[in-house]
Every structure is written in C-alpha cells, then in structure tokens.
Amino acid sequence: MREKILHKATDLFLNLGFKSVTMDDLANEMGISKKTIYSHFDNKTKLVEACTLELFNNISQGIDTICSLQKNPIEELYEIKKFAMRHLKDEKASPQYQLQKYYPKIHNTLRMKQFSLMQSCVVDNIKRGIAMGIYIPTLNVDFIARIYFSGVTSIKDHTLFPEDEFPKTQLMDDYLEYHLRGIVTSKGRQILNDIIHSNQK
C-alpha cells in the first residue's frame, strides 16, 4: 500500500502542485481513508519528502542508464532531456516552485542531490565531447558543467519564464540548443543541426 500511495501522490503533486494537493484529495482519489495514509506517512511533509526522493531516485537510475550507453555526447543530452521531461510530466503546475516556497528544506536537499548527479554526468559528457572533437578543447569543464546546472534550474522559475509565454518542452529545447551552440566545434555543430532537424520532423 505504501508504494501505491507514493505513486499516486507523486502523480498528483506533479500534475497539481505540492501545496495544492491535500491529504483529503489523495485519500478521495485512492478511495482509502486518511488514517491509512497516516499509517505509512506521519504527515504531509514526510509524504512530500518520500515522493521527491522516490522521483529523484527513478530519474537518477534512468540518467545513469542513458550515460552508461556512452552515446554521442550531444545525442546523450537530448536523450536525458526527453527522459526527465517524461518523468516530470512537463511540470505542468510548477511543482518545483511550490516545493521551494512551501517545503524549502526538502527543496534544498533535492537541489544538492540534483547538483551532485548532474555534475558528474555533465562533466563526463563534456570530457568525452572534447576527446571526440565535437566540443571546444579549451573549455573550462567544471565551469561549463555548473553553468549548465544553473541554467537548467533557472528556467524552471516561472516568474522569469511564465508558462503561457514559454511552454516547458520548447523552453528546455531552446536552452539545450543555447548551451550546446556555445561549446560545440564545427564538427559538433553538424551533429547538433542534424539532431534538431530530425526532432522537427
């Protein structure tokens, strides 16, 4: 039952927001009593914490699997983006914003975990790209990896990028292209253009 509660709660939180969904909503949606939920989670904060950790672990495993395939580094970033967007349901209700505002401690813990995961993944991606001659050889690898993480985090701020003006999927595509065009060589640019062209078909 704990897994079912986690799964349904995560789905609701991502679609409606962490603040918006109440324990009553979850109980009604599942056709169970609140008492059943509280037998597994002491309070809503504990439930939110468990959901975000579960989601992070699932995404981490997926990203690790993609990275282990050792694809072309440019293609790899697009695969990771597609995978993450699928799991985060395009973040329809800005759950990231609600998490930051109403559960700052959980948000900060999650952010550090995300940074650690992305740092190792992106550093490896950049180093392989340089070795293959598709990324500029003089790049400051650690700087680029941190700027990339900073950008991915910032574009989730809907006060900067209102959803009605910047649809999430398009925004992520635009950001990824912006990031890659700044670091690719002419050889890498050809690969990037081919990927963008095939995605538009």
SULURFEN-V617999 format. One record per pair of residues at least 6 apart in sequence whose ideal C-beta (glycine too) atoms are under 8 Angstrom apart, sorted by the first residue. I is the first residue (numbers start at 0). J is the second residue. Records with the same first field share a line. If there is no record, write none. Layout:
BEGIN
I->J / J
END
This chain:
BEGIN
0->31 / 35 / 39
1->39
3->29
4->25 / 29 / 35 / 36 / 39 / 40 / 46
5->46 / 49 / 50 / 53
7->25 / 28 / 29
8->20 / 25 / 46 / 50
9->50 / 53 / 54
10->88
11->20 / 24 / 25 / 28
12->20 / 47 / 50 / 94
13->54 / 87 / 88 / 90 / 91 / 92 / 94
14->88 / 91 / 92
15->24 / 92
16->92 / 93 / 94 / 97
17->47 / 94 / 97 / 98 / 101 / 102
18->97 / 100 / 101
19->92 / 97
21->43
22->33 / 36 / 37 / 43 / 46
23->33
25->36 / 46
26->32 / 33 / 35 / 36
36->46
40->46 / 49
44->102 / 105
47->98 / 102 / 105
48->102 / 105
51->98 / 105 / 109
52->109
54->86 / 87
55->109 / 112 / 113
57->86
58->82 / 83 / 86 / 87
59->116
61->82 / 83 / 86
62->79 / 82 / 83 / 116 / 120
65->75 / 78 / 79 / 82
66->75 / 79 / 120 / 123 / 124
68->75
69->127
70->78
71->131 / 133 / 190
72->124 / 125 / 127 / 128 / 131 / 133 / 134
73->128 / 133 / 179 / 183 / 187 / 190 / 191 / 194
74->190 / 194
75->124
76->124 / 175 / 178 / 179
77->175 / 194 / 198
79->120
80->171 / 172 / 175
84->167 / 168 / 171
89->167 / 168
90->155 / 167
91->167
93->155 / 157 / 162
95->106 / 155
96->155 / 156 / 157
98->105 / 106 / 109
99->106
110->152
113->148 / 152
114->148
117->144 / 147 / 148 / 151
118->144 / 145 / 148
121->143 / 144 / 147 / 148
122->140 / 141 / 144
125->134 / 138 / 140 / 143 / 144 / 182
126->140
128->134 / 182 / 183 / 187
129->135 / 136 / 138 / 140
132->184 / 186 / 187
133->183 / 184 / 186 / 187 / 190
134->182 / 183 / 184 / 187
135->182 / 183 / 184
138->182
143->182
147->178
150->174 / 177 / 178
151->174
153->159
154->160 / 165 / 170 / 171 / 174
160->170
172->198
176->191 / 195
179->187 / 191
180->188 / 191
183->190 / 191
END
